[in-house]
Amino acid sequence: MRKIQIIGMLAAVGLTMYGCGGQTQQQASADATDSVVTVVDADQTIYGICGDGTAMNTLQLVTDNGDTLNLSLTAAQEAGRVLGGIQSGDRMAVLTDNDKRMATLVINETTLLGNWVMPNPIDGSSMVGISLKDGGVAESIDQSTIIYKTWKLVNGRLEIMSIRDGGGEEEEVNVYDIIVLGADSLVYKNEEDEFEYEREKPNTDPAANIELEEYSEEDYKI
């Protein structure tokens, strides 16, 4: 009887150790799954400069890594996902297929830069907007309720960080789909908001460009 009891205790210990091993394996699997999710969520955008070899249906992209890709534009063009035009020397943000032979989304970052304004949604008495600058810097244009800080493109979407008036120093990040991007128009939206901007035009008021005439000493003699 005593021998049988000892064997039973050893079996119980073995089962406990097996159970712990199963939990460890299960945790490792969970960790592996989390790692996969992180990779999937990473920015898949390829950044670079539009090369001289670009044609009507082909984008030559000289990437930031020094590679040169020749990408078909057909699919992106048919889906209306070539945003901002194609111009040699412009900086581009591109999503491609797995083989990196076809562009599925093209955003011209050079076109995206600049001052974008719209009538004040409160009373329309002034123009307000956002300035998207090189290096990922964003600034508000004549707005006191929101302070834009930074911008970037992530997987073809526009991510803007800002601070709202009355919200302390807490940063707010919003992500938008770019619907329209042209020389003079920018529209982006998410589930809650849609912004329709036009490019800010230079001040053409003659009074703002008055140049003082040059006079010689003779002109001042009486």
DOLUM-42069 format. One record per residue: residue number from 1; residue in one letter; x, y, z of N, C-alpha, C in turn. Coordinates in nm, 2 decimals, m for minus. Atoms other than C-alpha are relative to their C-alpha. Example, Ala and Ser with C-alpha at 12.3 -4.5 7.8 and 13.67 -1.06 7.14 Angstrom:
2
REC pos code     nu     nv     nw    cau    cav    caw     cu     cv     cw
REC   1    a   0.09  m0.12   0.00   1.23  m0.45   0.78   0.09   0.12   0.00
REC   2    s  m0.09  m0.11   0.00   1.37  m0.11   0.71  m0.08   0.11   0.08
// end
This chain:
222
REC pos code     nu     nv     nw    cau    cav    caw     cu     cv     cw
REC   1    m   0.08  m0.12   0.00   0.00   0.00   0.00   0.09   0.12   0.00
REC   2    r  m0.09  m0.12  m0.01   0.28   0.24   0.09   0.06   0.02  m0.14
REC   3    k  m0.06  m0.01   0.13   0.45   0.17  m0.25  m0.10   0.06  m0.10
REC   4    i   0.10  m0.05   0.09   0.13   0.24  m0.44  m0.03   0.15   0.03
REC   5    q   0.02  m0.14  m0.03   0.08   0.57  m0.25   0.11   0.09  m0.05
REC   6    i  m0.11  m0.08   0.05   0.43   0.69  m0.34  m0.01   0.01  m0.15
REC   7    i   0.02   0.00   0.15   0.37   0.60  m0.71  m0.11   0.10  m0.04
REC   8    g   0.10  m0.10   0.03   0.05   0.80  m0.70   0.04   0.14   0.02
REC   9    m  m0.05  m0.13  m0.02   0.22   1.10  m0.56   0.09   0.05  m0.11
REC  10    l  m0.09  m0.04   0.11   0.49   1.09  m0.83  m0.08   0.03  m0.13
REC  11    a   0.09  m0.02   0.12   0.22   1.06  m1.10  m0.06   0.14   0.01
REC  12    a   0.06  m0.13  m0.01   0.05   1.37  m0.96   0.10   0.11  m0.03
REC  13    v  m0.11  m0.10   0.02   0.38   1.57  m0.96   0.02   0.01  m0.15
REC  14    g  m0.02   0.00   0.15   0.43   1.46  m1.33  m0.11   0.08  m0.07
REC  15    l   0.11  m0.07   0.06   0.09   1.58  m1.42   0.01   0.15   0.02
REC  16    t  m0.01  m0.15  m0.03   0.15   1.92  m1.25   0.11   0.06  m0.09
REC  17    m  m0.11  m0.05   0.08   0.48   1.96  m1.43  m0.04   0.01  m0.15
REC  18    y   0.05   0.00   0.13   0.32   1.87  m1.76  m0.10   0.12  m0.03
REC  19    g   0.10  m0.11   0.02   0.04   2.12  m1.70   0.07   0.14   0.00
REC  20    c  m0.08  m0.12   0.01   0.30   2.40  m1.63   0.06   0.02  m0.13
REC  21    g  m0.06  m0.01   0.14   0.48   2.31  m1.95  m0.10   0.04  m0.10
REC  22    g   0.11  m0.04   0.10   0.15   2.34  m2.14  m0.03   0.15   0.01
REC  23    q   0.03  m0.15  m0.02   0.09   2.69  m1.99   0.11   0.08  m0.06
REC  24    t  m0.11  m0.08   0.05   0.44   2.80  m2.08   0.00   0.00  m0.16
REC  25    q   0.01   0.01   0.15   0.39   2.67  m2.44  m0.11   0.09  m0.05
REC  26    q   0.11  m0.09   0.04   0.06   2.85  m2.46   0.03   0.14   0.01
REC  27    q  m0.04  m0.14  m0.02   0.21   3.17  m2.33   0.10   0.04  m0.12
REC  28    a  m0.09  m0.02   0.11   0.49   3.14  m2.59  m0.07   0.02  m0.13
REC  29    s   0.08  m0.02   0.12   0.23   3.10  m2.86  m0.07   0.13  m0.01
REC  30    a   0.06  m0.13  m0.01   0.05   3.40  m2.74   0.09   0.12  m0.03
REC  31    d  m0.10  m0.10   0.02   0.37   3.60  m2.74   0.04   0.01  m0.15
REC  32    a  m0.04   0.00   0.14   0.45   3.49  m3.09  m0.11   0.06  m0.09
REC  33    t   0.11  m0.06   0.07   0.10   3.59  m3.21   0.01   0.16   0.02
REC  34    d  m0.01  m0.14  m0.01   0.15   3.94  m3.06   0.11   0.06  m0.09
REC  35    s  m0.11  m0.05   0.09   0.48   3.97  m3.25  m0.05   0.01  m0.14
REC  36    v   0.05   0.00   0.13   0.31   3.88  m3.57  m0.09   0.13  m0.02
REC  37    v   0.09  m0.11   0.01   0.04   4.15  m3.51   0.08   0.13  m0.01
REC  38    t  m0.08  m0.12   0.01   0.31   4.41  m3.45   0.06   0.02  m0.14
REC  39    v  m0.06  m0.01   0.13   0.48   4.33  m3.78  m0.11   0.04  m0.10
REC  40    v   0.10  m0.03   0.10   0.15   4.35  m3.97  m0.04   0.15   0.01
REC  41    d   0.04  m0.14  m0.02   0.07   4.69  m3.81   0.11   0.10  m0.04
REC  42    a  m0.11  m0.09   0.03   0.41   4.83  m3.91  m0.03   0.07  m0.13
REC  43    d   0.02  m0.08   0.12   0.43   5.10  m4.18   0.06  m0.07  m0.12
REC  44    q  m0.04   0.07   0.12   0.45   4.92  m4.52   0.03   0.10  m0.11
REC  45    t  m0.02  m0.10   0.10   0.49   5.25  m4.71   0.15   0.00  m0.05
REC  46    i  m0.13  m0.02   0.05   0.79   5.29  m4.94   0.02   0.14  m0.04
REC  47    y  m0.02  m0.14   0.02   0.93   5.64  m4.95   0.12   0.02  m0.10
REC  48    g  m0.11  m0.03   0.09   1.15   5.79  m5.22  m0.03   0.11  m0.09
REC  49    i   0.01  m0.11   0.09   1.19   6.03  m5.51  m0.04  m0.06  m0.14
REC  50    c   0.05   0.03   0.14   1.01   6.01  m5.85   0.12   0.02  m0.09
REC  51    g  m0.11   0.00   0.09   1.28   5.92  m6.10  m0.03   0.05  m0.14
REC  52    d   0.02  m0.05   0.14   1.34   6.05  m6.46  m0.06  m0.11  m0.09
REC  53    g   0.05   0.10   0.08   1.24   5.71  m6.59  m0.15  m0.02   0.01
REC  54    t   0.14   0.01  m0.02   0.88   5.76  m6.49  m0.08   0.03  m0.13
REC  55    a   0.08  m0.02   0.13   0.63   5.73  m6.78  m0.15   0.01   0.04
REC  56    m   0.14  m0.02  m0.02   0.25   5.75  m6.82  m0.06  m0.10   0.09
REC  57    n   0.05   0.11  m0.08   0.18   5.41  m6.67   0.10  m0.07   0.09
REC  58    t  m0.10   0.05  m0.08   0.50   5.35  m6.48   0.07   0.10   0.09
REC  59    l  m0.07  m0.08  m0.10   0.65   5.50  m6.17   0.14  m0.05   0.03
REC  60    q  m0.14   0.04  m0.04   1.03   5.49  m6.13   0.02   0.07   0.14
REC  61    l  m0.02  m0.05  m0.13   1.09   5.52  m5.76   0.14  m0.03   0.05
REC  62    v  m0.14   0.02  m0.06   1.44   5.58  m5.62  m0.03   0.01   0.15
REC  63    t   0.04   0.01  m0.14   1.38   5.47  m5.26   0.10   0.06   0.09
REC  64    d  m0.09  m0.05  m0.10   1.53   5.61  m4.94   0.11  m0.10   0.03
REC  65    n  m0.10   0.10  m0.02   1.72   5.28  m4.92   0.10  m0.01  m0.11
REC  66    g  m0.09   0.01   0.11   1.89   5.34  m5.25  m0.04  m0.09  m0.11
REC  67    d   0.05   0.09   0.11   1.69   5.09  m5.46  m0.07   0.08  m0.10
REC  68    t   0.08  m0.06   0.11   1.53   5.18  m5.79  m0.11  m0.10  m0.04
REC  69    l   0.12   0.09   0.03   1.18   5.03  m5.84  m0.07   0.06  m0.12
REC  70    n   0.09  m0.04   0.12   0.98   5.04  m6.17  m0.13  m0.06   0.03
REC  71    l   0.13   0.05  m0.04   0.62   5.01  m6.06  m0.11   0.04  m0.10
REC  72    s   0.11  m0.02   0.08   0.32   4.97  m6.27  m0.11   0.09   0.07
REC  73    l   0.10  m0.09  m0.06   0.06   5.25  m6.21  m0.14  m0.04  m0.04
REC  74    t   0.13   0.03   0.05  m0.23   5.08  m6.38  m0.11  m0.02   0.10
REC  75    a   0.10   0.03  m0.10  m0.41   4.94  m6.08  m0.03   0.12   0.09
REC  76    a   0.03  m0.12  m0.08  m0.37   5.26  m5.87  m0.07   0.11  m0.08
REC  77    q   0.07  m0.10   0.08  m0.48   5.48  m6.16  m0.15  m0.04  m0.02
REC  78    e   0.13   0.04   0.01  m0.79   5.27  m6.22  m0.09   0.01   0.12
REC  79    a   0.07  m0.02  m0.13  m0.88   5.29  m5.85  m0.01   0.14   0.05
REC  80    g   0.00  m0.14  m0.04  m0.83   5.66  m5.84   0.09   0.03   0.12
REC  81    r  m0.08  m0.01  m0.12  m0.55   5.62  m5.59   0.15   0.05  m0.03
REC  82    v  m0.12  m0.08   0.02  m0.28   5.83  m5.75  m0.03   0.14   0.04
REC  83    l   0.04  m0.13  m0.06  m0.30   6.14  m5.53   0.12   0.10  m0.01
REC  84    g  m0.10  m0.11   0.01  m0.11   6.46  m5.60   0.08   0.01  m0.13
REC  85    g  m0.07   0.00   0.13   0.01   6.38  m5.95   0.14  m0.07   0.01
REC  86    i  m0.13   0.06   0.01   0.34   6.24  m6.07   0.10   0.10  m0.07
REC  87    q  m0.09  m0.10   0.06   0.64   6.47  m6.13   0.14  m0.04   0.04
REC  88    s  m0.14   0.04  m0.03   1.01   6.38  m6.16   0.06   0.10   0.10
REC  89    g  m0.06  m0.08  m0.10   1.20   6.50  m5.86  m0.08   0.01   0.13
REC  90    d   0.09  m0.01  m0.12   0.90   6.50  m5.62   0.02  m0.12   0.09
REC  91    r  m0.01   0.11  m0.10   0.90   6.30  m5.30  m0.13  m0.07   0.00
REC  92    m   0.12   0.08   0.01   0.65   6.01  m5.31  m0.01  m0.10   0.12
REC  93    a   0.03   0.11  m0.10   0.49   5.77  m5.06  m0.08  m0.10  m0.07
REC  94    v   0.06   0.10   0.09   0.39   5.44  m5.22  m0.03  m0.13   0.07
REC  95    l   0.03   0.14  m0.04   0.22   5.12  m5.13   0.00  m0.09  m0.12
REC  96    t  m0.01   0.09   0.12   0.28   4.82  m5.35  m0.05  m0.14   0.03
REC  97    d   0.03   0.14  m0.03   0.19   4.46  m5.39   0.12  m0.07   0.06
REC  98    n  m0.10   0.07  m0.07   0.40   4.19  m5.23   0.13  m0.01  m0.08
REC  99    d  m0.11   0.01   0.09   0.63   4.16  m5.53   0.07   0.13  m0.03
REC 100    k  m0.05  m0.13   0.03   0.69   4.53  m5.55   0.02   0.03  m0.15
REC 101    r   0.01  m0.02   0.14   0.60   4.54  m5.91  m0.11   0.09  m0.04
REC 102    m   0.12  m0.08   0.03   0.27   4.73  m5.89  m0.03   0.09   0.12
REC 103    a   0.04  m0.09  m0.10   0.18   5.04  m5.70  m0.15  m0.01   0.02
REC 104    t   0.15   0.00  m0.03  m0.16   5.02  m5.52  m0.05   0.13   0.05
REC 105    l   0.03  m0.13  m0.05  m0.15   5.37  m5.37   0.12   0.09  m0.02
REC 106    v  m0.11  m0.09   0.01   0.07   5.67  m5.46  m0.05   0.14   0.05
REC 107    i   0.02  m0.13  m0.06   0.08   5.99  m5.26   0.12   0.09  m0.03
REC 108    n  m0.11  m0.10   0.03   0.29   6.29  m5.38   0.01   0.09   0.12
REC 109    e  m0.02  m0.08  m0.12   0.43   6.43  m5.06   0.04   0.14  m0.03
REC 110    t  m0.03  m0.13   0.04   0.56   6.73  m5.24  m0.12   0.09  m0.02
REC 111    t   0.13  m0.07   0.02   0.21   6.83  m5.34  m0.07   0.02   0.13
REC 112    l   0.07  m0.01  m0.13   0.08   6.76  m4.99   0.05   0.11   0.09
REC 113    l  m0.06  m0.11  m0.08   0.32   7.02  m4.84  m0.07   0.13  m0.03
REC 114    g   0.05  m0.13   0.03   0.19   7.37  m4.80  m0.10   0.05   0.10
REC 115    n   0.10  m0.06  m0.09  m0.07   7.59  m4.64  m0.14  m0.03  m0.06
REC 116    w   0.14   0.04   0.05  m0.43   7.45  m4.67  m0.10   0.07   0.09
REC 117    v   0.09  m0.08  m0.07  m0.72   7.67  m4.57  m0.15  m0.02  m0.05
REC 118    m   0.14   0.00   0.03  m1.10   7.68  m4.56  m0.07   0.11   0.08
REC 119    p   0.07  m0.10  m0.08  m1.37   7.92  m4.44  m0.02  m0.05   0.14
REC 120    n   0.03   0.04  m0.14  m1.41   7.93  m4.07  m0.13  m0.06   0.02
REC 121    p   0.13   0.07  m0.01  m1.68   7.67  m3.99  m0.10   0.07   0.10
REC 122    i   0.09  m0.06  m0.10  m1.82   7.89  m3.71  m0.08   0.11  m0.06
REC 123    d   0.07  m0.12   0.06  m1.90   8.21  m3.91   0.04   0.03  m0.14
REC 124    g  m0.05  m0.03   0.13  m1.71   8.20  m4.23   0.07   0.13  m0.02
REC 125    s  m0.05  m0.14   0.01  m1.56   8.54  m4.16   0.15   0.00  m0.03
REC 126    s  m0.14   0.01   0.02  m1.20   8.42  m4.20   0.04  m0.13  m0.05
REC 127    m  m0.05   0.13   0.05  m0.99   8.15  m4.34   0.09  m0.07   0.10
REC 128    v  m0.07   0.08  m0.10  m0.85   7.88  m4.11   0.05  m0.12  m0.06
REC 129    g  m0.05   0.13   0.06  m0.65   7.57  m4.17   0.12  m0.05   0.06
REC 130    i  m0.12   0.07  m0.05  m0.33   7.37  m4.14   0.11   0.02  m0.10
REC 131    s  m0.12  m0.01   0.08   0.02   7.41  m4.26   0.08  m0.13   0.02
REC 132    l  m0.08   0.13   0.00   0.20   7.08  m4.35   0.14   0.03  m0.06
REC 133    k  m0.13  m0.04   0.04   0.57   7.14  m4.36   0.10  m0.12  m0.01
REC 134    d  m0.10   0.11   0.02   0.88   6.94  m4.46   0.05  m0.04   0.14
REC 135    g  m0.05   0.05  m0.12   1.01   6.72  m4.19  m0.10  m0.05   0.10
REC 136    g   0.11   0.04  m0.08   0.67   6.63  m4.05  m0.05   0.10   0.10
REC 137    v   0.05  m0.10  m0.09   0.60   6.96  m3.88  m0.14   0.05  m0.05
REC 138    a   0.13  m0.05   0.03   0.24   7.08  m3.87  m0.03   0.12   0.09
REC 139    e   0.04  m0.12  m0.07   0.11   7.42  m3.77  m0.14   0.05  m0.03
REC 140    s   0.14  m0.05   0.03  m0.23   7.58  m3.73   0.01   0.14  m0.07
REC 141    i   0.02  m0.13   0.07  m0.34   7.87  m3.95  m0.12   0.07   0.06
REC 142    d   0.11  m0.08  m0.06  m0.54   8.13  m3.76  m0.10  m0.08   0.08
REC 143    q   0.09   0.08  m0.09  m0.69   7.88  m3.52   0.05   0.01   0.14
REC 144    s  m0.04   0.00  m0.15  m0.69   7.92  m3.14  m0.05  m0.12   0.07
REC 145    t   0.06   0.12  m0.07  m0.89   7.61  m3.05   0.07  m0.13  m0.02
REC 146    i  m0.08   0.12   0.02  m0.65   7.36  m3.19   0.14   0.04  m0.05
REC 147    i  m0.14  m0.02   0.04  m0.27   7.35  m3.22   0.05  m0.12  m0.06
REC 148    y  m0.06   0.11   0.07  m0.13   7.12  m3.48   0.15  m0.01   0.03
REC 149    k  m0.14   0.02  m0.04   0.21   6.97  m3.40   0.08  m0.07  m0.10
REC 150    t  m0.08   0.08   0.10   0.32   6.70  m3.64  m0.10  m0.07  m0.10
REC 151    w   0.08   0.08   0.09   0.20   6.50  m3.94   0.09  m0.11  m0.06
REC 152    k  m0.08   0.10   0.07   0.31   6.18  m4.11  m0.10  m0.09  m0.08
REC 153    l   0.08   0.10   0.07   0.19   5.92  m4.36   0.03  m0.14   0.05
REC 154    v  m0.02   0.13  m0.05   0.14   5.57  m4.22  m0.10  m0.09  m0.08
REC 155    n   0.08   0.09   0.08   0.02   5.29  m4.46  m0.10   0.07  m0.09
REC 156    g   0.08  m0.07   0.09  m0.12   5.55  m4.69  m0.11   0.09   0.06
REC 157    r   0.09  m0.09  m0.07  m0.32   5.74  m4.43   0.07   0.11   0.07
REC 158    l  m0.06  m0.12  m0.06  m0.25   6.09  m4.29  m0.03   0.00   0.15
REC 159    e   0.01   0.00  m0.14  m0.18   6.09  m3.92   0.05   0.14   0.05
REC 160    i  m0.03  m0.13  m0.04  m0.19   6.43  m3.75  m0.01   0.01   0.16
REC 161    m   0.00  m0.02  m0.14  m0.10   6.51  m3.39  m0.03   0.14   0.04
REC 162    s   0.04  m0.13  m0.03  m0.25   6.81  m3.22  m0.03   0.01   0.15
REC 163    i   0.04  m0.03  m0.13  m0.34   6.97  m2.89  m0.12   0.10   0.00
REC 164    r   0.12  m0.08   0.00  m0.69   7.11  m2.83  m0.01   0.10   0.11
REC 165    d   0.01  m0.10  m0.10  m0.77   7.43  m2.64  m0.08  m0.06   0.12
REC 166    g   0.07   0.05  m0.12  m0.87   7.34  m2.28   0.03  m0.14   0.03
REC 167    g  m0.04   0.14  m0.02  m0.72   6.99  m2.31   0.13  m0.01   0.07
REC 168    g  m0.13   0.01  m0.07  m0.40   7.08  m2.12   0.10  m0.03  m0.11
REC 169    e  m0.11   0.03   0.09  m0.09   6.94  m2.28  m0.02  m0.14  m0.06
REC 170    e   0.02   0.13   0.05  m0.25   6.61  m2.37   0.00   0.00  m0.16
REC 171    e   0.00   0.00   0.14  m0.17   6.52  m2.73  m0.11  m0.10  m0.05
REC 172    e   0.11   0.08   0.06  m0.44   6.39  m2.96   0.05  m0.04  m0.14
REC 173    v  m0.05   0.05   0.14  m0.36   6.18  m3.27  m0.13  m0.05  m0.07
REC 174    n   0.11   0.04   0.09  m0.62   6.15  m3.55   0.06  m0.05  m0.13
REC 175    v  m0.04   0.06   0.12  m0.58   5.94  m3.86  m0.11   0.01  m0.11
REC 176    y   0.10  m0.03   0.10  m0.75   6.03  m4.19   0.04  m0.07  m0.13
REC 177    d  m0.01   0.05   0.14  m0.80   5.88  m4.54   0.01   0.13  m0.09
REC 178    i  m0.01  m0.11   0.09  m0.69   6.12  m4.81  m0.09  m0.03  m0.12
REC 179    i   0.10   0.02   0.11  m0.98   6.15  m5.06   0.04   0.07  m0.13
REC 180    v  m0.04  m0.08   0.12  m0.86   6.43  m5.29   0.13   0.07   0.04
REC 181    l  m0.12  m0.07  m0.02  m0.51   6.57  m5.33   0.04   0.05  m0.14
REC 182    g  m0.04  m0.06   0.13  m0.44   6.82  m5.62   0.09   0.12   0.03
REC 183    a  m0.09  m0.12  m0.01  m0.24   7.13  m5.69  m0.06   0.10   0.10
REC 184    d   0.07  m0.10  m0.07  m0.51   7.34  m5.52  m0.10  m0.05   0.10
REC 185    s   0.11   0.06  m0.09  m0.73   7.10  m5.32   0.05  m0.12   0.08
REC 186    l  m0.03   0.11  m0.09  m0.70   6.87  m5.03  m0.12  m0.04   0.08
REC 187    v   0.12   0.04  m0.08  m0.98   6.66  m4.87   0.05  m0.13   0.07
REC 188    y  m0.02   0.12  m0.07  m0.93   6.41  m4.60  m0.11  m0.02   0.11
REC 189    k   0.11   0.02  m0.09  m1.17   6.24  m4.36   0.03  m0.13   0.08
REC 190    n   0.01   0.13  m0.07  m1.22   5.97  m4.09  m0.14  m0.02   0.03
REC 191    e   0.14   0.03  m0.04  m1.53   5.83  m3.92  m0.08   0.11   0.05
REC 192    e   0.07  m0.11  m0.07  m1.61   6.15  m3.74   0.00   0.13  m0.08
REC 193    d  m0.02  m0.13   0.06  m1.48   6.45  m3.95   0.04  m0.01  m0.14
REC 194    e  m0.05  m0.02   0.14  m1.42   6.56  m4.31   0.05   0.14  m0.01
REC 195    f  m0.05  m0.13   0.02  m1.20   6.85  m4.40   0.03   0.02  m0.15
REC 196    e  m0.02  m0.03   0.14  m1.21   7.02  m4.74   0.08   0.13  m0.01
REC 197    y  m0.09  m0.12   0.01  m0.92   7.26  m4.80   0.03   0.04  m0.14
REC 198    e  m0.06  m0.05   0.13  m0.79   7.48  m5.08   0.14   0.05   0.04
REC 199    r  m0.13  m0.06  m0.03  m0.43   7.59  m5.11  m0.01   0.15   0.02
REC 200    e   0.00  m0.15  m0.02  m0.37   7.93  m4.96   0.07   0.07  m0.11
REC 201    k  m0.05  m0.09   0.11  m0.32   8.19  m5.22   0.08   0.11   0.05
REC 202    p  m0.08  m0.11  m0.04  m0.05   8.45  m5.20  m0.08   0.13   0.01
REC 203    n   0.07  m0.13  m0.02  m0.16   8.80  m5.09   0.02   0.08  m0.13
REC 204    t  m0.01  m0.08   0.12  m0.23   8.99  m5.41  m0.05   0.14   0.02
REC 205    d   0.04  m0.14  m0.03  m0.35   9.31  m5.24   0.11   0.10  m0.04
REC 206    p  m0.10  m0.10   0.04  m0.16   9.60  m5.41   0.06   0.07   0.12
REC 207    a  m0.05  m0.08  m0.11  m0.14   9.78  m5.08   0.11  m0.07   0.08
REC 208    a  m0.10   0.07  m0.07   0.07   9.50  m4.94   0.13  m0.01  m0.07
REC 209    n  m0.12   0.01   0.08   0.32   9.52  m5.22   0.06   0.13  m0.05
REC 210    i  m0.04  m0.13   0.04   0.38   9.89  m5.24   0.15   0.01   0.03
REC 211    e  m0.14  m0.02  m0.01   0.75   9.96  m5.30   0.03   0.15   0.00
REC 212    l  m0.04  m0.14  m0.01   0.90  10.30  m5.20   0.08   0.04  m0.12
REC 213    e  m0.08  m0.05   0.12   1.02  10.50  m5.50   0.13   0.05   0.05
REC 214    e  m0.13  m0.05  m0.03   1.38  10.59  m5.51   0.02   0.14  m0.05
REC 215    y  m0.02  m0.14   0.03   1.47  10.96  m5.51   0.14   0.03   0.01
REC 216    s  m0.13  m0.05  m0.01   1.79  11.13  m5.58   0.00   0.12   0.09
REC 217    e  m0.01  m0.12  m0.08   1.92  11.42  m5.38  m0.06   0.12  m0.07
REC 218    e   0.05  m0.11   0.08   1.81  11.65  m5.66  m0.15   0.01   0.02
REC 219    d   0.14  m0.01  m0.02   1.45  11.56  m5.60  m0.04   0.07   0.13
REC 220    y   0.03  m0.06  m0.13   1.46  11.70  m5.25   0.04   0.15   0.01
REC 221    k  m0.04  m0.14   0.00   1.61  12.04  m5.35  m0.12   0.09  m0.03
REC 222    i   0.11  m0.09   0.03   1.37  12.33  m5.34   0.06   0.11  m0.09
// end
